[in-house]
């Protein structure tokens, strides 16, 4: 049995599980994003370094092979071998005496020094591109204005070649080339990719990336879809589990209420018959025929109540059983209506109810289960009596045509709130109230009536809310 405590505990555990799963998936996507960001930085950095290397190699190739060997240049390997055999080469210019170049006439040599790949990341490089530019343009010993112009030209070429290289590599991200002077720090909060250090003047060049998030999200699309699918499946599974638990909780409450109500329904006639029998036995009621008849009539009425209650419970179980067939016979529905009204007359009189019967039509012959259809009439009239006003006024309309018979039962009670009209025919359902169920019942009457009418191929409906009371209409086809 599902208790309220178990239900709340299960709901809390499911909510905590969903929260934990959501946090785990968020951490997984965040970590994946950072890994993709790092991979993008390394890939772009590699392209950036290769771009500078190509520019540097072209300048060196032009300097050495097109302009001839400057005085004092030592033997130099082919450029293709220098730049393809090992990506980590550092090119410097020193004088014969080992110090920095001072004058144009000073003899110098080009040294290509090997640097181990373990000493520097693959997307970092050191070189002397400013020296190559100066030698190529003969501006090494000119004023700073010429040097600045050459540097700007180099940056423009680097930007153009780098953009082309990124497009060829299929990396559509926005970028710009950052130039940092010696001692200047990397711009904060920017994704820098690749770093080239010019040993001649200490300047550094880097690729600064921006608006790359959409590109990374596209690369992460499989992981994002997987996370959403997993979270959606778990949420859907928990939703169905929660709905099942809520249904079980409601059924448990209905079962408890049903047991309480039916126990009360059983105790009342039993207690009444016990009192009547004790009166017959202990108070010499047998000597008074009138009193004896009264006690016997009371006992008979209570036995009828018990019989109707048992028939109602058993009827619900019988009708819900697969393959159920009805014991159909031809009978007069108007005659059945009069019989049920006559059987309920003592209760109507006791409650001070006023019954208005209106019959129209000629032929009320119908083929159906007489016992179950009488139960439908009893339940509709019983509800009208129990839920009517202080002085119940019940209107019964019976109309017959060549195709169907229509029965309408209307009371003058408070009616059925709009929020519960769609559930009125559910098994065990009773309209809740702030003060609890003031009218004893077990929530089977209307459900039983609906199942019987459905078995007969008809329909039962709750009519539009009148000014006061509730109106039920039963339509049965004439077979």
Number of C-alpha atoms within 10 A of each C-alpha: 9 14 12 13 9 13 16 12 12 15 17 12 12 18 14 12 15 16 12 12 17 16 12 13 19 14 12 15 17 12 12 16 18 13 13 17 17 14 12 20 20 19 19 26 24 19 21 30 26 19 22 22 21 15 18 21 18 14 17 21 16 14 18 18 11 9 10 10 14 13 11 13 15 12 10 13 9 11 15 10 9 16 16 9 10 12 17 24 20 16 20 20 19 16 15 14 10 10 10 13 16 12 9 10 8 13 16 21 19 18 16 15 11 13 15 11 12 8 8 12 14 17 21 19 25 22 22 20 26 21 22 25 21 17 15 16 13 11 16 20 13 10 9 11 10 15 18 11 11 17 16 12 13 17 16 13 15 18 19 12 17 23 21 13 17 19 12 10 12 9 15 14 18 12 20 14 18 16 15 16 14 13 9 11 9 17 11 7 6 11 19 23 25 24 22 24 20 22 19 17 13 17 17 21 24 23 25 20 18 13 11 16 12 11 15 18 15 11 13 16 11 11 17 18 11 13 19 14 12 15 16 12 12 16 17 12 12 17 13 12 15 16 12 12 18 16 12 16 18 14 17 16 17 18 14 11 17 19 13 15 18 17 12 15 17 16 13 15 20 16 12 17 21 13 14 19 17 14 16 18 11 9 10 12 19 15 10 11 10 11 15 18 13 14 22 16 14 16 20 14 18 19 16 14 16 18 11 16 18 12 16 20 15 13 21 18 11 15 17 12 10 7 8 10 11 16 11 14 11 12 15 14 22 19 12 16 18 12 13 15 18 12 13 15 14 12 14 20 11 8 14 14 19 14 18 12 14 11 12 12 11 11 15 20 17 20 17 24 18 19 14 22 18 16 20 23 18 20 20 21 23 16 18 25 26 16 20 22 18 13 13 21 20 24 19 20 16 21 18 22 14 12 9 16 22 19 20 20 22 26 27 22 21 13 19 17 11 8 9 13 14 10 12 18 22 15 17 19 20 19 14 10 8 6 6 8 12 10 10 12 19 23 21 21 25 22 19 26 27 20 21 24 19 13 16 19 12 18 18 21 14 18 13 9 14 12 10 15 20 23 23 18 18 21 19 21 18 17 12
